[in-house]
Amino acid sequence: MPSPETVIGLFKTELIRQRGPWRGFDDVEVATLERVWWFNHQRYSNPSAIFPAEFEEQFLESQNTHVSEAVLT
């Protein structure tokens, strides 16, 4: 995972500066939401990589499994 500084720098370079000038805050907000979705679901070109959204889903499933097992015993 890239450092937060790298992510913010890429965000500024690839989105804010390239797609501007912006008409207002709402335009920046929508573009930011689109960028976050892309970052979490589509950004990798490596087929063996796992997206952050998939990792979170797998983690939550494993937590639910552990809770279910604990309740059953």
N, C-alpha and C positions, 0 to 999 in steps of 0.2 A: 504494500500500500504506500503510495507516495505521501510525503510529509504534508501537513496542512498548508504550509507556506507554498509548496509546489502547486497544490490544488488551487489555491487562491490566485496564484500568479497565472496559471493556465486559464482560469476562469476569466480573469481580467483581460488577458491577451486574446484569447480565442472567442470570447463572447462579447464582453462589454465594449472593447475598442473596435473589434471588427464589424459588429452589427449596429453600432451607433451611427449617427446621433439618435438619442432616444427622445420620444415625444413626452414621456412622463414616467412616473414611478410605476404605474400599472404595467407598462410595456416591459420594464426591467424585471418586475416581479414574475410575469408570465414567462419570459425568456429564462429566468433563473430556475423556475419550476421545471421547464422543459430540459434544461441542462442537468439538473439533479436526477431526473428520471433517466436520461441518457446515461449518465455516469453510473447509476445503479443497475441498469438493465442491458446496455448495448455496447459499452465502450471497448471491450476487449476484442482483439482480432485473433487471439490465441485460443484455439478450440479446447484446450485443456484447462483454461482459466475458469474460475467461478466468479460470478457477479456478486456484489455485496448483497443484493436482494435475495439471491439463492442461498447464500451463506446464512443470512438471518433466518430464512424459512427453515433450513435444515437444523439450525441451532434451536429454534423454538419447538420443532418437532421432537428433538432429542430431550428437551426439557420436559415436554408433556409426557413422553414415554417414561422418564424417571419418576415423575409425580404419580403416574398411573401405577407403576410397579410398586411404589412405596405404599400407596393406598391399599393395594391388593394383599400385601404381606402383613 
